[in-house]
């Protein structure tokens, strides 16, 4: 019920023009697997980003800034995040697939299908910011942004009908949200069926 309400609010925000519509009209994917992968990334990132804006009473969606490399998650962080799935009835094969995928990182390309303008930023650029003034420098560089998104690699079940991804939305020195998103493949694409906080 809560998920349905959130999607209703997000849909209303799109219709009423509270956001700047945006689309890459000429998206080209290597194959169907890559297309599905970016559909999962796009859907999960927008969901987390918009939900966080609504929860902080920010009506205006500006632009999305995405780190162009998936999160570097060592064993400690993989275990720490997975601990939050213990009582969530998620298939063990999906969790293990996510663990294995995130033993390494991958580079992301400009193939997201968002409804909003977005920027991609490298970790090398972010490393240039001073830690004590990170977000001050970040918002000077991206004044039209509502924060920074990073994602993990995706874990799938054997049939590739269930997907698991971790998304982090950072928006200030003391402000960040960490979530696992569980998605299920349907005839219309990928549906988000669960959001699990890992904070």
Secondary structure, 3 states (H helix, E strand, C coil): CHHHHHHHHHHHHHHCCCECCCCCCCCCCCCHHHHHHHHHHHHHHHHHHHHHHHHCCCCCECEEEEECECCCCCHHHHHHHHHHHCCCCCCHHHHHHHHHHCCCCCECCCCCCCCCCEEEECHHHHHCCCHHHHHHHHHHHCCCEEEEEEECCCEECCCCCEEEEEEEEEEECCEEEEEEEEEEEECCEEEEEEEEECC
